[in-house]
Each structure stands twice: as structure tokens, then as C-alpha cells.
Amino acid sequence: MGYLPDFILQLSFAKNLIYLNGAAEVILATMFLIGIFVRPVALLLSIHLLTIATGLGYNDIMIRDLGLALATFSVFIGGADKWTREYRQKNQS
């Protein structure tokens, strides 16, 4: 709860937002890992990580999240490669 912005902490359902955020990240990361909808998932994750990084201020966690945001954005730009299910399904036919 310490990393949340003050305006979210004031909401009565702030803890539920944390659970929802965690579930969404697990689902998107699993899709990303499996290789399903690689580009849209990479874009969503990079935007999400960028908003987290900008909200934290300058510290070591912000630098880590900024690096992860840039890495996922580069996957969005590059698209599916030979390691993804999406690529294999497209090239099988």
C-alpha cells in the first residue's frame, strides 16, 4: 500500500484495486510468456509499467520499472518472433 498514490489510498476499495491490478498483471504476463496476443499485451504492459514508474519518483524501483517498460515496448515494436505461439501458428499454414 505504500507505493500507491494518495488519491487511491483515500478510496474505500483501495485494497481491492491492488488485488485487481495483481490479477491483471498475472494474466497479461502469462499471455506474454505463452506468446498469445504478443503486441497488444506488450503495449498494455509497457504503458502500465510506465505509469507506475512515473508515479514513483526517482529511485531504484522507478529505474527498474522504466527498464521493463522500455523492454516490453521494444517487444511491441518488434512483434511476435519465432519463439511465440502466435508466430508459429501464422507460419504453419
C-alpha positions in Angstrom: 0.0 0.0 0.0 3.0 2.3 0.5 3.6 2.6 -3.2 0.1 3.8 -4.1 -0.7 7.4 -4.8 -2.5 9.3 -2.1 -5.7 9.7 -4.1 -6.1 6.0 -4.5 -5.4 5.3 -0.8 -8.3 7.5 0.1 -10.7 5.3 -1.8 -12.6 2.7 0.3 -11.8 -0.1 -2.2 -8.0 0.6 -2.5 -7.1 -2.9 -1.3 -9.4 -4.4 -4.0 -7.7 -2.3 -6.6 -4.4 -3.9 -5.6 -5.8 -7.4 -6.0 -7.3 -6.5 -9.3 -4.0 -5.0 -10.5 -2.1 -8.1 -9.4 -4.6 -10.4 -11.2 -4.4 -8.4 -14.4 -0.6 -8.4 -14.3 -0.5 -12.2 -13.8 -3.0 -12.8 -16.7 -1.2 -10.4 -19.0 2.3 -11.8 -18.1 1.1 -15.3 -18.7 -0.3 -14.4 -22.1 3.0 -12.6 -22.8 5.1 -15.6 -21.7 3.0 -18.1 -23.7 3.1 -15.8 -26.7 -0.6 -15.1 -27.2 -1.5 -11.6 -28.5 2.1 -10.5 -28.0 1.9 -7.0 -29.4 -1.3 -5.8 -27.7 -0.2 -7.3 -24.4 3.3 -5.8 -24.7 1.8 -2.4 -25.3 -0.6 -2.7 -22.3 2.2 -3.8 -20.0 4.6 -1.1 -21.2 2.0 1.6 -20.6 1.2 0.2 -17.2 4.8 0.0 -16.2 5.4 3.5 -17.4 2.6 4.9 -15.4 3.9 3.1 -12.3 7.4 4.3 -12.9 6.4 8.0 -13.3 4.3 7.8 -10.2 7.1 6.5 -8.0 9.6 9.4 -8.4 13.3 8.9 -8.9 14.5 5.8 -7.1 15.8 2.3 -7.8 12.4 0.8 -8.3 11.5 3.5 -10.8 14.6 2.8 -12.8 13.8 -1.0 -12.8 10.2 -0.3 -13.9 11.3 2.1 -16.6 13.7 -0.5 -18.0 10.9 -3.1 -18.0 8.6 -0.6 -19.7 11.2 0.0 -22.4 11.8 -3.7 -22.9 8.1 -4.5 -23.3 7.7 -1.5 -25.6 10.5 -2.9 -27.8 8.7 -6.2 -28.0 5.6 -4.3 -29.0 7.5 -2.6 -31.8 9.2 -5.8 -32.9 6.2 -8.0 -32.7 6.0 -11.8 -32.4 9.2 -13.6 -33.2 10.0 -17.3 -33.8 9.6 -18.1 -30.1 6.0 -17.2 -29.8 2.9 -19.4 -30.4 1.4 -16.6 -32.5 4.3 -16.7 -34.9 4.3 -20.5 -35.2 0.6 -20.7 -35.8 0.8 -18.0 -38.5 3.6 -19.7 -40.3 2.3 -23.3 -40.1 -0.4 -22.9 -42.7 
